[in-house]
Amino acid sequence: MAQFTLYNKHSAPPSSDSTRVDCDHVPLCSINDVQLRFLVPDDLTEVRQLCQEWFPIDYPLSWYEDITSSTRFFALAAVYNLAIIGLIVAEIKPYRNVNKEDKGILPDSMGRSADVGYILSLGVHRSHRRNGIGSLLLDALMNHLTTAERHSVKAIFLHTLTTNQPAIFFYEKRRFTLHSFLPYYYNIRGKGKDGFTYVNYINGGHPPWTLLDHIKHYASKVRHTSSLCAWLTGRVQLVVRWFYHKLLTRFNFIE
């Protein structure tokens, strides 16, 4: 896994020989040149500009205010030469509070006490894509959610456009699985667009069982029971043989 450094925006980043230049014209030399830090209110304007360039959805100003100031969100920025080149925004919430279309992610019995992580946004500056920045940000979130303190988080999920093939390829490569199809989920510039829900199960989480899962479970129980019965039968046969041998020996001795 790539090494990175977390630092506060208002403190000096790790020393570097490079000077600040426009990141649009500077290729990323090494993933080790990237630092990760949480968003702060001063990032609002920069983050808003980047999201407007990256995503087709128009987020309200209040959303940017929330992700740059509220501890409710896991909002992490990837910084290169003091400029934000990537970010991930996620929210951890009780499973019982998810929207109706996402209720089938966990079994009801598990969902009553479980939390889930929801990725609202993950983006990387166009000139720095395919350098591992997205993976670096996603790894940071995964590491955060798989600690002992976050063991109640049983799944991480997200929504994406069905036409967003790069995102679909990225998440499938990172072991996210397609959970559901959401017709007309997005409203982009007045037009309805279809979406997908992708899920990655963590900390022992799993999807609700299907009929096939129940059949496999009971078949396994039957196989286990059959094996146990065969073992018991063998033991009983040994005891009977031993008792029969002892009985014959006793009669022979009496004669």
N, C-alpha and C positions, 0 to 999 in steps of 0.2 A: 504494500500500500504506500502511496506517496506520502512523504513527510510534509507537514505544513505547520504554520505558526499562527496561533490566535493572538490578536492584539487589539487594543482599544484605539479607535480613530483619533482620540485626542492625545495619545502618546506616540512617541516616535516608533516607526516600524523597524524591523531588523535592518541593520546597516547593509548598504548595497552600493556598489560602484556606479550603478546606472543612475542617470538623472531622469527626472520626469519629462516625458515627451508624450505626444498624442498617441494613445494606444492603437488608434486606427492604422498606424503605419509601422508598428513595431511587432514583429512576430514573437510569439512566446518561446523563449529559448529552453526553459525547463519548468516543470511543474513545481519545482522547489522554489521558484521565484515568486510564487503566489502565496499570499497570506489570507487567512480567513478571519473575519470579525463579524460581530452582530451589528445589524443596522441601528443607527441612532437618528434622532430627529433631523440633524443637519443633512442627512442623506436624501431627504424627501424629494427635492427637485431633481437630483441626479437619477434616483431610482425611477421616478415617474417618467422621465425622458426615455430611459432605457426600456421600460415596460411598454411604452407607446410604440417604440421601434420594434420590439420583439414580438408582441402578442397582438392578435386581432381584436381582443376584447378591450373595451374602454372601461377601466376601473374608476370609480368615483374618487374624489380627493380624500374623502374620509378613510378609504381603504389604505391609501399611502400613509396617512397619519397614523393609522392603527399599526401597520406592520413596522413602522420606524420608531414607535414609541411604546407599544403595549407588550408586556411580558407574556401575554396570551399566545403570541406567535413565536415560532422558531424561525427567525428571519436572519439568514446568514449571507454575507457577501464575500465573494472572491475578489481580492484586490491585487492589482499588478501596477507597479509604478504609481501608487496612490490613487488609481482610478478603479472604479468598480467594473469588472468585466464579466461577472456572473453573480447570480443570487438564487437562493432557494427560500421559499416561504411555506411553512407548514403549521398546522394547528393540531394540538392533541386535545381530544375531547371524549366524553363518555359515548360509548356506542349507542346508547339509548337516545342520544340527541342528534344522530345523523338524519339526513333527509330520507324521505320515504323510498326513493329510488335506490338507496344504498343499504336498506335494511337487511338484505339477504347476504351480506358479506360474512357474518358470523352466525353460528347456531344460536338459537334463542337462549339456551341454557348457559352458554358462555357469554353472550352479549349482555346479560343482566348486570354483570359486574366488571365488564371489560372496557378498556379505552381503545381508541383507534387514532392513528395519525393520518391526517389528510394533507396532501401536498397541493397547495393552492397554485404555486408557480415555481417553475424551474427554468431558468434561461441563461444563456451565455452569449456574450458579444460575438457577432458574426465573424470578426477577424480572428477570434481566439477559439473557435470551435474545433473539435477533433484533437484537442490537446489534453483531454482528461479532466477538464474543469467541471463538467457536469457530474462525472463520477466522483470527483473529490467532494463536491457539495452533497451529493446523495449519500456518500459514505459517512460524512459528518452527521447527517440526520439519522442514519441507520445506527451508528455507534451510540448516539444520544438515546435512542429508543430501546436499545437492547442492553441497557445497564440494569442492575438489580432494582434500582429505584423506579424504573419504568417497565417492570415485568408485567404490569396490568395491560400494557399496550399489546394487542394481539394481531394487529394488521396495520399496514400502511396502504392507503389507496389514493387514487387520483382520477381525474377525468381528462380526456383528450379528444380532440376532433378525430373523426374516423379517417380524415384525409391527411392527418399529420404523420406521415410515414416515418420521418426521422425520429420523432418522439416515441412512436410505437416500437420501432426497432431498438431504440435505446433502452426502454423499460423492459422489453422482453429479454434483452441480453442481460439485464440485471435481475432476472428471475421474477418479474412481475407477470401475472397471468391475467388473461382477459376474463372478466367476470360478467359483464353485461353490456348490451347494446342499448343506447339511449336515443331514441329518435327525436329529432328537433330539440335536443337538449340546450343548444346554444342559440342565442339571438345575436347575430353579427351583422351589423349595419342593416337591421330590419329584416334579415332573412334567417329562417330556421336552419340550423346545421346539426347533423347527427354527431353523437359522441359515443365513446367507449369508457367503461370503468375498468381500471387495472388494479390488481391487488397483489401485495406481497405479504405473506403470513410470517409472523415472528413470535418469539417467546411462547411457543407451543400452540399458537392459534391455528385454526383450520376452518375451511368452509363448511357450511351445513352438509350433512350427509345426503346423498342421493339414494334412490332405490337400489342402485348397483352397489353402493357402499354398504348398505344394510345387508344385502345378499352376501357380499364378501365377508362381512363381519360374522354373520351366523354360520357361513360355511367354515370359517376358521374355527368357530366354537365347536362345530360338529367334528371337524378333524381332530381338534384337541381332545374332545370327549372320546372319540374313537380310539385315539392313542392311549388315553387313560384306561379305557375299558380293556384294551389289548394287554396293557401292562398288568392290570389287576387280574385278568384271566390267567396270564402267565404265572403270577405269584400264587394264585389259588391252585393251579396245577402242580406247582412245585411242592406246596404244602400237602396236597393229596398224595403225591408220590412218596413224600417223606413219611407220612403217616402209614401208608400202605406197606412201605418197606419195614417200618418199625413193627407193624402188626404181624407181618410174615415172619420176621426174626423171632418174635416172642413165641409164636406157635411152634416154630421149629425147635426152639429151646425147650418147650414143654414136652414135646414128643421125645 
